[in-house]
Amino acid sequence: MPLALLALAVSAFGIGTTEFVMMGLLPNVADDLGTSVPTAGYLVSAYAIGVVLGAPLLTGLGSRVPRKKMLLLLMALFTIGNLASALAPDFGWLVAGRLLAGLPHGAFFGVGAVVAARLVSEGRQARAVATMFLGLTVANIVGVPAATLLGQHLGWRATFLVVAAIGLAAMAALARLVPHIPVEAHQDVRRELRALGNRQVLLGLLTAVFGFAGVFAVYSYLSAMTTKAMGFGESSVTLVLALFGIGMTLGALAAGPLTDRALRPTLYGSLGALAVVLVAFPFTVHVQWAALTMVVLLGAVGFMTTTPLQMLVMNKAKDAPTLASASNHSAFNLANAGGAWLGGVAIAAGWGWTSPAFVGAVLAVAGLAIAATAGFLDRGEGKSSRVVAAHSATPARPAATPARPAFEDGTGSPGGPAAKSANSSPSGA
């Protein structure tokens, strides 16, 4: 794998750390700024709103900016947002800082996924995208627990200063390791918006909203479940969260090669496995070793959905993938917010601390149904569009040379309908 993927993974590590660390720092922030923990929870929402708004806005504004320069600008905005959070004089300014830090999130992963796919040889695009996402999963194993511990001992402001320093390090790595990748001559906002309106892209985004919401219906309340349902002490919460992060990493490692081999079957299998794990979770939660095992499995099968969903929307957006790829992260953050809300509704209704798992299972099944419907419609049309294959595998390769696609028909055979490059496949797939 090219070293440029390391730069993308370091950037993802910083983004993942700042996204999730606030959940562990809410009591510290609330005490320091004189507000309640529920009110401090708006800081989580502020970041998510930033992601949802920033993904289409910044991607559209940067549609004609060279990829490397765009990545550097987005990481600079991320660094400024975290620095503003660290220096915020009051709660209102901290909300603004979190919103600012969230704005580049979706656009960075959208552009980064396209860049990662173009850095590798044919047939390895999904593995390259998964490698970038490894930074996000490692953040949940190392970054979030370490940053939470730092904030508890040195104050929450120290956490955001460290994350800002990670942002600077990521910018240096991007500047040094990522090659120059020019914007395609045909790239513009109108083309990106038309690609986003593709039915298969919209169904892919809808799959992400429902399917991944099942993960966050449980993850949002995993800390409370650890102490109130599993029977662990508060000191074990960090360990349980780290186990979830380990599962995420394992899922990301498995998702890359599986997606390259058979995209849709990987998506169907991960969503189906997610539903099964969520149904089983409440029945194992009172046996501690079984509960910990289920936490790892939940992280693994939940995050295994992200790579095939990312590749699907890029493929179906044909030769205008960036906005669709970035919008996928808006969909994931809508899933985060929606899953957390529905899980909270179940708990508030008195259904018990493990009831969000059943809610999550229903959401996962809904996501699987949407994905299966999209696959049926796609196969019925007899068409497939491959955006990654439309670009060269490496920047030095002539743009007219198509790369072999990852086969969406699940056959793993170049004879399937997905073997056509985007340059030759019919439009509207």
HELIX and SHEET records of a PDB file:
HELIX    1   1 ALA A    4  LEU A   33  1                                  30    
HELIX    2   2 VAL A   37  ALA A   40  1                                   4    
HELIX    3   3 TYR A   42  LEU A   61  1                                  20    
HELIX    4   4 ARG A   67  ALA A   86  1                                  20    
HELIX    5   5 PHE A   91  ARG A  118  1                                  28    
HELIX    6   6 GLN A  125  VAL A  138  1                                  14    
HELIX    7   7 ALA A  139  GLY A  143  3                                   5    
HELIX    8   8 VAL A  144  LEU A  154  1                                  11    
HELIX    9   9 TRP A  156  LEU A  177  1                                  22    
HELIX   10  10 VAL A  189  LEU A  196  1                                   8    
HELIX   11  11 ARG A  199  TYR A  219  1                                  21    
HELIX   12  12 LEU A  222  LYS A  228  1                                   7    
HELIX   13  13 GLU A  234  SER A  236  5                                   3    
HELIX   14  14 VAL A  237  ARG A  261  1                                  25    
HELIX   15  15 LEU A  263  THR A  284  1                                  22    
HELIX   16  16 GLN A  288  PHE A  303  1                                  16    
HELIX   17  17 THR A  306  LYS A  316  1                                  11    
HELIX   18  18 PRO A  321  ALA A  348  1                                  28    
HELIX   19  19 SER A  355  GLU A  381  1                                  27    
HELIX   20  20 VAL A  388  ALA A  390  5                                   3    
HELIX   21  21 PRO A  417  ALA A  419  5                                   3    
END                                                                             
